[in-house]
Amino acid sequence: MDAAFNTSGLAPASGLSLAEPRDYFALMKPRVMSLVVFTAWAGLVLAPGSLPLWSAIASIICIAAGAGASGALNMWYDADIDAQMSRTKKRPIPQGKMAPRAALGFGLAVSIASVWMLYIASNLVAAGLLAFTIFFYLVIYTMWLKRSTPQNIVIGGAAGAFPPMIGYAAVTGSITLDSVLLFMITFMWTPPHFWALALYKAGDYGKVGIPMMPNVAGPKSTRLQIMIYSVILTAVTLAPIATGMGGTLYAVAAVLLNLGFLALAFKVWKSRAGEKKDAADEASLYAVTQGDRAARNLFFYSILYLFALFGVLAAEGLLKGFGA
């Protein structure tokens, strides 16, 4: 990768400035990390049993660090395409603020430290799941799936779905049906969430050869698949009610949130989102042409949706713990 640093549209190595702490923080994809931390915390709260406060805090920090390390390793490997995409060209490596080898070293060091510290703070199962998550995101998704198949998000979404299971395992030291359901909610949420983005960023992905679903199967097929996955997601999010992990409060919230999700997914299905390739080369996640607004709205709502869904589930778990 370092050899390609001067040939793939990145800033010249000779012009590198000293990386600042905020550049290393940016490497860890803080927006993505915030969702990872929240779902991991929800898994920890929902798990039967408890951890000492120091152990619980340390476990969440380790999971966050592991997720951030995955982001850094992803930016190291994808530096060539990041430099060409409007959405990613302002990341530290394309901007010339950091050499790829520095991102690689940082990512590896934080990966090893986060797994080891999680083992000390909780148990081997949680640490093993975190190690597998980092491996899956870097090797299976970033190095293999992302550039080779339009199913990259479907399969690769597993990496982002592990954190609540890791949080759960930090308390119990095991994998249970409830923790698998937490995994499945995020896993089934990922395709409609990310394909909504891919619909109005198809031009961005197309120019670097990433086979996202809209570029391979076409916008019409992608819109239909978003609708299908949204229906499946609705069914999966209702499963915690059947197992007792979610109660009345969660049931009401899940129904309302899913009605909103399905309504927006239906609008995407019936829209012409993705029909016109990006012409403005906008760096913003939310700047779109009029025809793509339905996809943009679903993408934005889906983030709030997952936060709200896990938030209500965790709040109800806390209330049960306090005997309410």
C-alpha positions in Angstrom: 0.0 0.0 0.0 2.8 2.4 0.8 4.2 1.9 -2.7 0.9 3.0 -4.1 0.9 6.1 -2.0 2.3 8.3 -4.7 0.4 6.7 -7.6 -3.2 6.4 -6.6 -4.2 10.0 -6.3 -3.0 10.4 -2.8 -0.9 13.3 -1.5 2.8 13.0 -2.2 4.7 11.3 0.6 7.2 14.1 0.7 4.4 16.5 1.5 3.2 14.7 4.6 2.7 16.8 7.7 2.9 15.4 11.2 -0.3 13.7 12.0 -2.2 15.2 14.9 -4.3 13.4 17.5 -7.5 14.4 15.7 -6.2 12.6 12.6 -5.8 9.3 14.5 -9.3 9.9 15.9 -10.6 10.4 12.4 -9.0 7.1 11.4 -11.2 5.3 13.9 -14.4 6.4 12.1 -16.0 8.1 15.1 -19.5 8.3 13.6 -19.6 4.5 13.0 -17.9 3.9 16.4 -20.7 5.8 18.2 -23.3 3.3 16.9 -21.0 0.4 17.8 -20.5 1.6 21.3 -24.2 2.2 21.8 -25.3 -1.3 20.6 -22.5 -2.9 22.6 -23.7 -1.1 25.7 -27.2 -2.3 25.0 -26.0 -5.9 24.8 -24.1 -5.5 28.1 -27.2 -4.0 29.8 -29.6 -6.7 28.5 -27.4 -9.6 29.5 -28.5 -11.5 32.6 -26.1 -10.9 35.5 -23.8 -8.0 36.0 -20.2 -6.8 35.9 -18.3 -4.6 38.4 -18.6 -1.0 37.2 -14.9 -0.8 36.3 -15.2 -4.0 34.2 -18.3 -2.8 32.4 -16.7 0.6 31.5 -13.5 -1.1 30.5 -15.3 -3.6 28.3 -17.2 -0.9 26.4 -14.0 1.1 25.9 -12.2 -2.0 24.6 -15.1 -2.7 22.2 -15.0 0.9 21.0 -11.2 0.7 20.6 -11.5 -2.5 18.6 -14.1 -1.0 16.3 -11.9 2.1 15.8 -8.9 -0.1 15.1 -11.0 -1.9 12.4 -11.8 1.5 10.9 -8.1 2.5 10.8 -7.1 -0.8 9.1 -9.9 -0.3 6.6 -8.6 3.2 5.8 -5.1 1.8 5.4 -6.2 -0.8 2.9 -8.7 1.4 1.0 -6.5 4.5 0.8 -6.3 4.2 -3.0 -10.1 4.3 -3.5 -10.7 6.8 -0.6 -8.6 9.3 -2.5 -11.0 9.2 -5.5 -14.4 9.1 -3.8 -16.1 12.4 -2.8 -17.4 10.9 0.4 -13.9 9.7 1.6 -11.3 12.0 0.0 -11.0 14.1 3.1 -9.8 11.3 5.3 -6.3 11.6 6.8 -4.4 9.4 4.4 -5.8 10.9 1.1 -5.3 14.4 2.6 -1.6 13.6 3.1 -1.8 14.0 6.9 -0.6 10.4 7.5 1.3 7.7 5.7 -0.5 4.4 5.2 2.1 2.5 7.2 1.3 4.8 10.2 -2.4 3.9 9.9 -1.5 0.2 9.7 0.7 0.3 12.7 -1.9 2.3 14.7 -4.7 -0.1 13.7 -2.7 -3.2 14.6 -1.5 -1.9 17.9 -5.0 -0.8 19.0 -6.5 -4.1 17.8 -4.1 -6.2 19.9 -4.4 -3.9 22.9 -8.2 -3.8 22.8 -8.6 -7.6 22.5 -6.1 -8.3 25.3 -7.6 -5.7 27.6 -11.2 -7.0 27.0 -10.0 -10.5 28.0 -8.6 -9.0 31.2 -11.8 -6.9 31.9 -14.3 -9.6 31.0 -13.6 -13.1 29.6 -12.2 -15.1 26.7 -15.4 -15.4 24.8 -15.9 -11.7 24.5 -12.3 -11.1 23.6 -12.4 -13.9 21.0 -15.5 -12.4 19.4 -13.8 -8.9 19.3 -10.7 -10.4 17.6 -12.9 -12.3 15.1 -14.9 -9.1 14.4 -11.7 -7.1 13.6 -10.4 -10.0 11.4 -13.8 -10.2 9.6 -14.0 -6.5 8.9 -10.4 -6.2 7.6 -9.9 -9.5 5.8 -13.3 -10.9 4.8 -15.1 -7.6 4.1 -12.4 -5.0 3.2 -9.9 -7.1 1.5 -12.2 -9.7 -0.2 -15.9 -8.9 -0.4 -15.9 -5.2 -0.8 -14.2 -5.2 -4.2 -15.4 -8.6 -5.5 -19.2 -9.0 -5.0 -22.4 -6.9 -4.7 -23.2 -9.1 -1.7 -20.4 -7.3 0.1 -22.7 -5.4 2.5 -25.0 -8.4 3.1 -22.2 -10.7 4.2 -19.8 -8.0 5.4 -22.6 -6.5 7.6 -21.8 -9.2 10.1 -18.8 -7.2 11.3 -21.0 -4.3 12.4 -23.6 -6.7 14.0 -21.2 -8.3 16.5 -20.8 -5.5 19.0 -24.1 -6.1 20.9 -23.2 -9.8 21.0 -19.7 -8.9 22.4 -21.3 -6.7 25.1 -23.7 -9.5 26.0 -20.8 -12.0 26.2 -18.7 -9.7 28.3 -21.3 -10.3 31.1 -22.3 -13.9 30.5 -19.2 -15.4 28.9 -21.5 -17.2 26.4 -23.5 -16.9 23.2 -27.3 -17.3 23.7 -30.5 -16.9 21.6 -31.0 -13.4 22.9 -27.5 -12.3 21.9 -27.9 -13.9 18.5 -31.2 -11.9 18.1 -29.3 -8.7 18.9 -26.8 -9.7 16.2 -29.6 -10.4 13.7 -31.3 -7.1 14.2 -28.2 -5.2 13.1 -27.3 -7.7 10.5 -30.7 -7.4 8.7 -30.7 -3.6 9.2 -27.4 -3.2 7.3 -28.5 -3.9 3.7 -31.4 -1.4 3.5 -29.4 1.1 5.5 -26.3 0.9 3.3 -28.0 0.3 -0.1 -30.0 3.5 0.5 -26.7 5.3 0.6 -25.4 3.4 -2.3 -28.4 4.4 -4.5 -27.5 8.0 -4.3 -23.7 7.5 -4.2 -23.7 5.0 -7.1 -21.5 7.3 -9.2 -19.0 7.5 -6.4 -18.7 3.8 -6.0 -18.8 3.2 -9.8 -15.8 5.3 -10.6 -13.5 3.3 -8.3 -14.9 -0.1 -9.4 -16.7 -1.1 -6.1 -19.5 -3.5 -7.1 -22.2 -2.1 -5.0 -25.7 -3.5 -5.7 -27.0 -0.4 -7.6 -24.0 -0.6 -10.0 -24.3 -4.3 -10.6 -28.0 -5.3 -10.3 -29.2 -1.8 -11.1 -31.2 0.8 -9.1 -34.6 -0.9 -9.7 -33.5 -4.3 -8.3 -31.7 -2.6 -5.4 -34.9 -0.6 -4.5 -36.9 -3.9 -4.5 -34.3 -5.6 -2.3 -34.4 -2.7 0.2 -38.1 -3.3 0.5 -37.7 -7.0 1.0 -35.0 -6.7 3.6 -37.0 -4.0 5.4 -39.9 -6.5 5.8 -37.5 -9.2 7.1 -36.0 -6.7 9.4 -39.4 -5.9 10.9 -40.0 -9.6 11.6 -36.6 -10.0 13.2 -37.0 -6.9 15.5 -40.2 -8.4 16.8 -38.5 -11.6 17.8 -37.2 -10.3 21.2 -40.8 -9.9 22.3 -41.3 -13.7 21.8 -38.2 -14.5 23.9 -39.1 -12.1 26.7 -36.0 -9.9 26.1 -38.4 -7.1 25.0 -41.6 -6.2 26.8 -44.6 -3.9 26.2 -42.6 -0.7 25.9 -40.3 -2.3 23.4 -43.2 -3.8 21.5 -44.9 -0.5 21.0 -41.6 1.3 20.0 -40.7 -1.5 17.6 -44.1 -1.4 15.9 -44.0 2.4 15.5 -40.3 2.5 14.4 -40.9 -0.3 11.9 -44.0 1.4 10.4 -41.8 4.5 9.8 -39.0 2.3 8.3 -41.4 0.4 6.0 -43.1 3.6 4.9 -39.7 5.1 3.8 -38.6 1.8 2.2 -41.8 1.8 0.2 -41.2 5.3 -1.0 -37.7 4.2 -2.1 -39.2 1.2 -3.9 -41.6 3.4 -5.8 -39.1 6.2 -6.5 -36.5 6.5 -9.2 -33.6 6.8 -6.7 -30.3 5.8 -8.2 -31.4 6.3 -11.8 -29.2 9.3 -12.3 -25.5 9.0 -11.5 -24.0 11.6 -9.1 -23.0 14.6 -11.2 -22.2 17.1 -8.4 -19.6 14.9 -6.7 -20.8 16.0 -3.3 -18.8 15.0 -0.3 -21.8 15.3 2.0 -23.7 12.2 3.0 -27.0 14.0 2.7 -26.6 16.3 -0.3 -28.7 14.7 -3.1 -30.6 15.5 -6.2 -34.4 15.6 -5.9 -34.9 12.1 -7.4 -32.7 10.6 -4.7 -34.3 12.2 -1.7 -36.3 9.0 -0.8 -33.1 7.0 -0.5 -31.4 9.8 1.5 -34.4 10.0 3.9 -34.3 6.3 4.5 -30.6 6.3 5.1 -30.9 9.1 7.7 -33.9 7.5 9.4 -32.3 4.1 9.6 -29.5 5.6 11.8 -32.0 7.1 14.2 -34.1 3.9 14.0 -31.3 1.6 15.2 -30.3 4.0 18.0 -34.0 4.2 19.2 -34.6 0.5 18.9 -31.6 -0.5 21.0 -32.2 2.4 23.3 -35.7 1.4 24.2 -34.7 -2.3 24.5 -31.8 -1.3 26.9 -34.0 1.1 28.8 -36.6 -1.6 29.4 -33.8 -4.0 30.5 -32.6 -1.4 33.0 -36.1 -0.9 34.4 -36.4 -4.7 34.8 -33.1 -4.7 36.6 -34.4 -2.1 39.0 -37.5 -4.0 39.6 -39.8 -1.5 37.9 
